[in-house]
């Protein structure tokens, strides 16, 4: 019974840490998109749409800042 408790708590802890890691990555990506938008509410909505589009296109995380900067630049050209 002792081993069962140890295994269950270890698995639960690992799952929680993984979940937290994914959530923090999402928050950081969202914060980046909103920071690039500035105070313009329409641009914030546009950048969140672009972030969703980047995730749908499976843009790699290392390329995401450049991709979002290009999207922000294309918004100002519109």
C-alpha positions in Angstrom: 0.0 0.0 0.0 2.9 2.4 0.7 4.3 1.9 -2.8 0.8 2.6 -4.3 0.6 5.9 -2.4 4.2 6.9 -3.5 3.4 6.0 -7.2 0.1 7.9 -7.2 1.5 11.0 -5.6 4.6 10.9 -7.9 2.5 10.6 -11.1 0.1 13.3 -9.9 3.0 15.6 -9.2 4.6 15.0 -12.6 1.2 15.5 -14.3 0.7 18.8 -12.4 4.2 20.1 -13.3 3.7 19.2 -17.0 0.3 20.9 -17.0 1.8 24.0 -15.3 4.6 24.1 -17.8 2.2 24.1 -20.8 0.1 26.8 -19.2 3.0 29.0 -18.5 4.2 28.6 -22.2 0.7 29.6 -23.4 0.7 32.6 -21.1 4.1 33.7 -22.3 3.0 33.4 -25.9 -0.2 35.3 -25.3 1.7 38.0 -23.4 4.1 38.4 -26.3 1.3 38.8 -28.8 -0.4 41.4 -26.6 2.8 43.3 -26.0 3.3 43.6 -29.7 -0.2 45.0 -30.0 0.3 47.9 -27.6 -2.8 49.6 -26.3 -4.9 49.3 -29.5 -7.8 47.0 -28.7 -8.4 46.1 -32.3 -4.8 45.2 -32.8 -4.9 43.1 -29.6 -7.8 41.1 -31.1 -5.9 40.8 -34.4 -2.7 39.6 -32.6 -4.6 37.0 -30.6 -6.1 35.7 -33.9 -2.6 35.6 -35.4 -1.4 33.7 -32.4 -4.2 31.1 -32.9 -3.3 31.0 -36.5 0.4 30.4 -35.7 -0.6 27.5 -33.4 -2.8 26.0 -36.1 0.0 26.3 -38.6 2.3 24.7 -36.1 4.9 27.5 -36.2 7.9 26.4 -34.0 8.3 28.2 -30.7 11.7 29.6 -31.6 10.2 31.2 -34.8 7.1 32.5 -33.1 8.5 35.9 -32.0 9.6 36.8 -35.5 6.4 35.5 -37.0 4.3 37.6 -34.6 6.5 40.7 -35.3 5.8 40.2 -39.0 2.1 39.9 -38.3 2.2 43.1 -36.2 4.0 44.9 -39.0 1.4 43.7 -41.5 -1.4 45.1 -39.3 0.1 48.6 -39.3 0.3 48.4 -43.1 -3.4 47.7 -43.4 
